Amino acid sequence: MSAEALSSPSAATPPPPPPSAEPRPAATTKHLPPWVALGGFLLTLVAGCINAVGLLGLGHQAITHLTGTITILGTNFAYDNMPGALNALCVIFFFFVGCAISGFTIRGRTVKLGRRYGFILAGESCLLFVAVWFLNRGSIVGDYLASTACGMQNGMATTYSGAIVRTSHMTGIVTDLGVALGQFLRGLPVEWIRVRLLASLLAGFTFGGIAGALLYRLVHYNALLVPAAICGACGGLYMLKKHLDREKKKRWAARRKLIAERRQSKRGKA
């Protein structure tokens, strides 16, 4: 082989194959389980109601998320309002504690029946009931208990169909819905299962805000009794379902064991 052939790039390496046109993936249209949609709707309804009460009564600040609270913390420091800054810092801290409790209890990130959601919902319910008692007596402890309850719910953040599901604030949900609309207008595939889920969450938070404002006007801080009752009912029903599922599995296991023993006995007699 000549030196020219060895030094020639075309001779040394073959030309790359032309890029193949990959088929565009089809849009996802899987079925959304009713328990996921209903559970998400109820949790966002609870969060919207709590947030409305927080904006109208609890220092006129949102307590289901911390963006505004952290801003309040900074502005209070800037204007040398140490009591206000300390209060905002406590709200942030107790929200953080609630998230930690949720993470310790659930130990999972994907929506899945069987996780310990019931304990978190029951705990949130208890905290809200106690918070109402303190708030009706003018104690700031009620603010911190409500913040802990919201942190516990926000700590239940999970993923479903690739979407991060947080039920206590809507920024990410509105963002994902806007991105999905842009993709649809562009002609790109859209995961409609995510769109339906996110839309149900947004609707729940909106209706919760309306309900919370109306209830606060009628019964003041006792408005929090409604989300407390919803959380308690959801938590109790979830734990009951888990118990019934476990009992059903035990019965099936016992039945399979009995069938296996009978077959073994027949083989022994034969």
KADA-V426441 format. One record per backbone hydrogen bond with DSSP energy under -1.0 kcal/mol. CO is the residue of the C=O (numbers start at 0). NH is the residue of the N-H. If there is no record, write none. Layout:
co->CO nh->NH
co->CO nh->NH
//
This chain:
co->1 nh->5
co->2 nh->6
co->3 nh->7
co->7 nh->11
co->8 nh->12
co->27 nh->191
co->32 nh->36
co->33 nh->37
co->34 nh->38
co->35 nh->39
co->36 nh->40
co->37 nh->41
co->38 nh->42
co->39 nh->43
co->40 nh->44
co->41 nh->45
co->42 nh->46
co->43 nh->47
co->44 nh->48
co->45 nh->49
co->46 nh->50
co->47 nh->51
co->48 nh->52
co->49 nh->53
co->50 nh->54
co->51 nh->55
co->52 nh->56
co->52 nh->57
co->53 nh->60
co->56 nh->58
co->65 nh->69
co->66 nh->70
co->67 nh->71
co->68 nh->72
co->69 nh->73
co->70 nh->74
co->71 nh->75
co->72 nh->76
co->73 nh->77
co->74 nh->78
co->75 nh->80
co->76 nh->79
co->79 nh->81
co->80 nh->84
co->81 nh->85
co->82 nh->86
co->83 nh->87
co->84 nh->88
co->85 nh->89
co->86 nh->90
co->87 nh->91
co->88 nh->92
co->89 nh->93
co->90 nh->94
co->91 nh->95
co->92 nh->96
co->93 nh->97
co->94 nh->98
co->95 nh->99
co->96 nh->100
co->97 nh->101
co->98 nh->102
co->99 nh->103
co->100 nh->104
co->101 nh->105
co->102 nh->106
co->108 nh->158
co->111 nh->114
co->114 nh->116
co->115 nh->119
co->116 nh->120
co->117 nh->121
co->118 nh->122
co->119 nh->123
co->120 nh->124
co->121 nh->125
co->122 nh->126
co->123 nh->127
co->124 nh->128
co->125 nh->129
co->126 nh->130
co->127 nh->131
co->128 nh->132
co->129 nh->133
co->130 nh->134
co->131 nh->135
co->133 nh->136
co->133 nh->138
co->134 nh->137
co->138 nh->141
co->139 nh->143
co->140 nh->144
co->141 nh->145
co->142 nh->146
co->143 nh->147
co->144 nh->148
co->145 nh->149
co->146 nh->150
co->147 nh->151
co->148 nh->152
co->149 nh->153
co->150 nh->154
co->152 nh->155
co->153 nh->156
co->157 nh->164
co->158 nh->110
co->159 nh->162
co->162 nh->159
co->164 nh->157
co->169 nh->173
co->170 nh->174
co->171 nh->175
co->172 nh->176
co->173 nh->177
co->174 nh->178
co->175 nh->179
co->176 nh->180
co->177 nh->181
co->178 nh->182
co->179 nh->183
co->180 nh->184
co->181 nh->185
co->182 nh->187
co->183 nh->186
co->189 nh->191
co->190 nh->194
co->191 nh->195
co->192 nh->196
co->193 nh->197
co->194 nh->198
co->195 nh->199
co->196 nh->200
co->197 nh->201
co->198 nh->202
co->199 nh->203
co->200 nh->204
co->201 nh->205
co->202 nh->206
co->203 nh->207
co->204 nh->208
co->205 nh->209
co->206 nh->210
co->207 nh->211
co->208 nh->212
co->209 nh->213
co->210 nh->214
co->211 nh->215
co->212 nh->216
co->213 nh->217
co->214 nh->218
co->215 nh->219
co->218 nh->221
co->219 nh->222
co->220 nh->223
co->221 nh->224
co->222 nh->225
co->223 nh->227
co->224 nh->228
co->225 nh->229
co->226 nh->230
co->227 nh->231
co->228 nh->232
co->229 nh->233
co->230 nh->234
co->231 nh->235
co->232 nh->236
co->233 nh->237
co->234 nh->238
co->235 nh->239
co->236 nh->240
co->237 nh->241
co->238 nh->242
co->239 nh->243
co->240 nh->244
co->241 nh->245
co->242 nh->246
co->243 nh->247
co->244 nh->248
co->245 nh->249
co->246 nh->250
co->247 nh->251
co->248 nh->252
co->249 nh->253
co->250 nh->254
co->251 nh->255
co->252 nh->256
co->253 nh->257
co->254 nh->258
co->255 nh->259
co->256 nh->260
co->257 nh->261
co->258 nh->262
co->259 nh->263
co->260 nh->264
co->261 nh->265
co->262 nh->266
co->263 nh->267
co->264 nh->268
co->265 nh->269
//
